[in-house]
Amino acid sequence: MTEPASRRLPFFYGWVVVAVTFITMAIGVNARTAFSLFFPPILSEFGWERGITAGAFSFGFVVSGFVSPLIGRLMDRSGPRAVMELGVALMAGGMLLAPLTREPWHLYVTIGVMVGAGSVCLGYSGQSLFLPNWFIRRRGMAMGIAFAGVGIGSVTLLPWVQLMIEQGGWRTACTAMGLLILVVLAPINLLLRKRPEDIGLQPDGDAALTASSTKPVSNVLDPAWAATDWTLRRALRTARFWWIALGFFCGLYVWYAVQVHQTKFLLDIGFSPNVAVWALGVVSLLGIPGQIVLGHASDRIGREAIWAISCAGFAICFAALIALKYQPSLALIYLMVLAQGALGYGLTSVMGAVVLEIFQGP
């Protein structure tokens, strides 16, 4: 979109960026989450050990760890369009090639390396590298709305994937998901821009600042620290950087540790496939209001408080899962999905904002 066209829109172009991110997250994140649905039929077909099969998903996180810094550098040099289109190519390619699996290492290459690397681009990490630039006052709320796309995708895509698995097998479902990623996400991500200044706009759609303008409200708690010209080398020497890295590592570990094994665990302790799939979908459905409300609240009460509330949600979720092993009941499932979705998913609404508000600079 040219600069004059972006100015003629009846609303701030940042909301276009939010909409594209919403759709990308709805499809991209759930394409990876769908592994939880592919897991049982793959185990049944090949008879591989459960740990070896689940290891493909875990291996994807190892790949993600190595790829993330490279994605950040690509974002700095080429912007979000290049990063997102790379993610589309990797994830769609992985999904389309996964049906050719005959050996465990095939699954590691497709679902592990390709889908794992693509998810870094299309998921929370990639979107957090540019979306916070578009908002200041409404940063948490905007990210909460964008990331709530994951919930919409889960309640629409995951039942569809499960239906295809039941009717045509996991290979058909993989192929359909790959085509969906390619056809929908490749064109819409061409609309992205890294920051509003690139098209002559200001964050939140505000008018350009003048000498007499009121300074916009910010959630930066340590302005002197944030004003430092942060480079990667300089940031790596600070304790704050490593505390944030540890927090993100632990937060994402508990998130995906539940996601990968939840469906199979519920099946193992005696619940029906319908209940197991319902639980996975409702978690993300509850994440929609959870992310929006907690993101908006973080603009008011701070990012740290919301991080603590979200982590408490995951703690309750794990406690309920442990209890389910000894006392299977729908009441505990309700508690588990409520704590995980409505509270736990709030982590994502503050992750990008935390980094931007502490380490501003190249």
C-alpha positions in Angstrom: 0.0 0.0 0.0 1.4 3.4 -0.9 1.7 6.2 1.6 -1.3 8.3 0.2 -3.6 5.2 0.2 -2.7 4.4 3.8 -3.6 8.0 4.8 -6.9 7.8 3.0 -8.2 4.8 5.0 -11.1 5.7 7.4 -9.2 3.9 10.2 -5.6 3.5 11.4 -3.6 1.2 9.2 -2.3 -0.5 12.3 -5.6 -2.3 12.6 -4.9 -3.8 9.1 -1.7 -5.2 10.6 -3.6 -6.5 13.6 -6.1 -8.2 11.2 -3.4 -9.9 9.1 -1.7 -11.0 12.3 -5.0 -12.4 13.6 -5.6 -14.5 10.5 -1.9 -15.6 10.4 -2.0 -16.7 14.0 -5.3 -18.4 13.6 -3.9 -20.7 10.9 -0.1 -20.8 11.6 -0.2 -21.5 15.3 -3.0 -24.1 15.0 -1.2 -25.9 12.2 1.5 -26.7 14.7 -1.0 -27.4 17.5 -2.7 -29.9 15.2 0.3 -32.3 15.9 -1.6 -33.2 19.1 -4.4 -34.6 16.8 -2.0 -36.2 14.4 -0.1 -37.9 17.2 -2.5 -40.8 18.1 -3.1 -41.9 14.4 0.6 -41.7 13.7 1.3 -43.9 16.7 -1.3 -46.4 15.7 -0.1 -46.6 12.1 3.6 -47.0 12.7 3.8 -48.4 16.2 6.8 -46.3 17.1 7.6 -45.5 20.7 5.5 -42.6 22.1 8.6 -40.7 23.1 10.2 -41.0 19.7 7.1 -39.8 17.9 6.5 -36.9 20.3 10.2 -36.1 19.9 9.5 -34.7 16.4 7.4 -31.9 18.0 10.0 -31.3 20.7 12.8 -31.3 18.2 11.0 -28.5 16.5 11.5 -26.4 19.6 15.2 -27.0 19.5 15.2 -25.9 15.9 13.1 -22.9 16.9 15.7 -21.9 19.5 18.5 -21.8 16.8 16.3 -20.2 14.2 14.8 -17.4 16.4 17.9 -15.1 16.4 18.2 -15.5 12.6 14.6 -14.6 12.2 15.2 -11.5 14.3 18.1 -10.5 12.1 16.1 -11.1 8.9 13.3 -8.9 10.4 15.8 -6.1 11.0 17.1 -6.3 7.5 14.1 -7.1 5.3 11.0 -6.5 7.4 7.9 -8.7 8.3 6.9 -9.5 4.7 10.1 -11.4 4.1 9.9 -13.2 7.5 6.2 -14.2 7.1 6.5 -15.4 3.6 9.5 -17.5 4.6 7.4 -18.9 7.4 4.6 -19.7 5.0 7.0 -21.6 2.6 8.5 -23.6 5.5 5.3 -24.5 7.3 3.3 -25.3 4.1 6.2 -27.3 2.7 6.5 -29.3 6.0 2.8 -30.0 6.0 2.7 -31.0 2.4 5.7 -33.3 2.7 4.7 -34.9 6.1 2.3 -37.4 4.4 5.3 -39.0 2.7 6.6 -40.1 6.1 7.8 -43.7 6.3 10.5 -43.4 9.0 10.8 -41.4 12.2 13.4 -39.1 10.7 11.0 -38.0 8.0 8.7 -36.7 10.7 11.6 -34.9 12.4 12.5 -33.1 9.1 8.9 -32.1 8.2 7.0 -31.6 11.4 10.1 -30.9 13.4 12.5 -28.8 11.3 10.2 -27.2 8.6 7.0 -26.7 10.6 9.0 -25.8 13.7 11.1 -23.2 11.9 8.0 -21.8 10.1 6.1 -21.5 13.3 8.8 -19.1 14.7 8.0 -16.8 11.8 4.2 -17.1 11.8 3.7 -17.5 15.5 4.2 -15.4 18.6 7.9 -14.8 18.2 7.7 -13.5 14.6 4.7 -11.3 15.2 6.1 -9.8 18.4 9.1 -8.4 16.4 7.0 -5.8 14.6 3.4 -5.6 15.9 4.3 -3.6 19.1 5.8 -0.9 16.9 2.3 0.1 15.7 0.8 1.0 19.1 1.9 2.6 22.4 -1.2 3.4 24.5 -3.1 0.4 23.3 -0.2 -1.9 22.8 -1.3 -4.7 25.1 -4.9 -4.6 23.8 -3.8 -4.7 20.2 -1.5 -7.7 20.7 -4.2 -9.4 22.7 -6.7 -9.0 19.9 -4.2 -10.1 17.3 -3.1 -13.2 19.2 -6.7 -14.1 20.0 -6.8 -15.3 16.4 -5.3 -18.5 17.8 -8.5 -19.2 19.7 -10.7 -18.6 16.7 -8.5 -20.8 14.6 -8.6 -23.6 17.2 -12.4 -23.8 17.4 -12.8 -23.7 13.6 -9.7 -25.5 12.3 -9.0 -28.2 14.9 -12.5 -29.8 14.6 -12.1 -29.6 10.8 -8.7 -31.3 11.1 -10.1 -34.0 13.4 -13.0 -34.6 11.0 -10.6 -35.1 8.1 -8.4 -37.4 10.1 -11.5 -39.6 10.9 -12.7 -39.5 7.3 -9.5 -39.5 5.2 -6.6 -40.1 7.6 -3.9 -37.9 9.0 -2.1 -37.6 5.7 -5.2 -36.0 4.1 -5.5 -33.6 7.0 -1.8 -32.6 6.7 -2.1 -31.9 3.0 -5.3 -29.8 3.4 -3.6 -27.7 6.2 -0.5 -27.2 4.0 -2.7 -25.9 1.1 -4.7 -23.6 3.4 -1.4 -22.0 4.7 -0.2 -21.5 1.2 -3.4 -20.1 -0.3 -4.5 -17.8 2.5 -1.4 -16.6 4.2 1.0 -16.0 1.3 -1.1 -13.1 -0.2 -2.4 -11.4 2.9 1.1 -11.0 4.5 2.2 -8.8 1.6 0.1 -6.1 3.4 2.5 -6.0 6.4 4.8 -3.1 7.2 7.3 -3.1 10.1 6.4 0.3 11.6 3.9 3.1 11.0 6.7 5.5 10.1 7.5 3.4 7.0 4.2 4.7 5.5 4.2 8.1 7.0 2.1 7.4 10.1 2.5 7.5 13.8 1.8 4.8 16.5 -1.8 4.6 17.5 -2.7 6.7 14.5 -1.7 9.9 16.2 -0.7 13.1 14.4 2.9 13.8 14.0 4.6 15.1 17.1 5.4 18.8 17.2 7.4 20.9 19.8 4.1 21.7 21.6 2.6 18.2 21.5 1.9 16.3 24.7 4.3 13.4 25.0 2.3 10.1 24.5 1.7 7.9 27.5 4.1 5.0 27.7 4.4 1.8 29.8 8.2 2.0 29.9 9.0 1.8 33.6 12.7 2.7 33.3 13.0 5.5 30.7 16.7 6.0 31.2 17.4 2.3 30.7 15.1 2.1 27.6 16.7 5.2 26.1 20.0 3.4 25.9 21.0 2.6 22.3 20.6 -1.2 22.8 22.5 -3.5 20.6 22.5 -7.3 20.9 26.1 -7.3 22.3 25.2 -4.7 24.9 21.9 -6.4 25.9 23.6 -9.8 26.4 25.8 -8.3 29.1 22.8 -7.4 31.3 21.0 -9.5 33.9 17.6 -8.2 32.7 18.1 -9.8 29.3 18.9 -13.3 30.8 16.0 -13.0 33.3 13.6 -12.3 30.4 15.1 -15.2 28.4 14.6 -17.5 31.4 11.1 -16.3 31.9 10.2 -16.8 28.2 11.8 -20.2 28.2 9.9 -21.5 31.2 6.6 -19.8 30.1 6.7 -21.4 26.6 7.8 -24.8 28.1 4.8 -25.1 30.3 2.6 -23.9 27.5 3.6 -26.5 24.9 4.3 -29.3 27.4 0.5 -29.2 28.0 -0.5 -28.7 24.4 1.5 -31.6 23.0 0.4 -34.3 25.5 -3.0 -33.1 26.6 -5.1 -34.9 24.1 -3.3 -38.3 24.4 -3.2 -38.0 28.2 -7.0 -37.5 28.4 -7.5 -40.5 26.1 -5.1 -42.6 28.2 -7.1 -41.9 31.4 -10.4 -42.9 29.9 -12.0 -39.9 28.3 -13.5 -40.2 24.8 -11.9 -38.6 21.7 -14.7 -36.1 21.5 -14.0 -34.8 25.1 -10.2 -34.7 24.4 -10.6 -32.7 21.2 -13.3 -30.5 22.9 -10.9 -29.7 25.7 -8.1 -28.7 23.3 -10.5 -26.4 21.4 -12.1 -24.8 24.4 -8.7 -23.9 25.9 -8.0 -21.8 22.8 -11.6 -20.5 22.7 -11.2 -19.2 26.3 -7.9 -17.7 25.3 -9.8 -15.2 23.0 -11.3 -13.1 25.8 -8.4 -14.0 28.1 -5.8 -12.5 25.8 -7.8 -9.4 25.0 -8.8 -8.7 28.6 -5.4 -9.4 30.1 -3.6 -7.5 27.3 -5.9 -4.5 27.9 -5.3 -4.8 31.7 -1.5 -4.9 31.1 -1.8 -1.4 29.6 -3.3 -0.3 32.9 -1.7 -2.3 35.7 1.6 -3.3 34.1 3.1 -6.3 32.3 4.6 -7.9 35.4 1.2 -8.4 37.1 -0.3 -10.0 34.0 2.7 -12.3 33.6 2.2 -13.5 37.2 -1.5 -14.0 36.8 -0.9 -16.0 33.6 1.7 -18.2 35.2 -0.7 -18.9 38.1 -3.2 -20.1 35.5 -0.7 -22.6 34.2 0.1 -23.8 37.7 -3.6 -24.4 38.3 -3.8 -26.2 35.0 -1.0 -28.6 35.9 -2.5 -29.2 39.3 -5.8 -30.2 37.7 -4.1 -32.5 35.2 -2.2 -34.3 38.0 -5.5 -34.7 39.9 -7.3 -36.0 36.8 -5.0 -39.0 36.8 -6.3 -40.1 40.2 -9.9 -38.7 40.0 -11.1 -38.4 36.3 -14.0 -35.9 36.3 -15.4 -33.3 34.0 -15.2 -30.8 36.8 -11.4 -31.0 36.8 -11.4 -30.8 33.0 -13.4 -27.6 33.2 -11.0 -26.2 35.8 -8.0 -27.2 33.7 -9.3 -25.6 30.4 -10.5 -22.4 32.2 -7.1 -21.8 34.0 -5.1 -22.7 30.9 -7.1 -20.7 28.4 -8.5 -17.7 30.2 -5.4 -17.0 32.3 -2.4 -18.9 30.9 -2.8 -17.6 27.4 -2.5 -14.1 28.6 1.3 -14.6 28.5 1.4 -13.9 24.8 -0.3 -10.5 25.1 2.7 -9.1 27.1 5.7 -11.0 25.7 6.4 -8.6 22.7 5.6 -5.5 24.8 8.0 -6.6 27.6 11.0 -6.8 25.2 10.1 -3.6 23.3 9.7 -1.6 26.5 13.0 -2.7 28.0 15.3 -3.1 25.0 14.6 -0.3 22.5 17.1 0.0 19.7 18.6 -2.1 17.0 
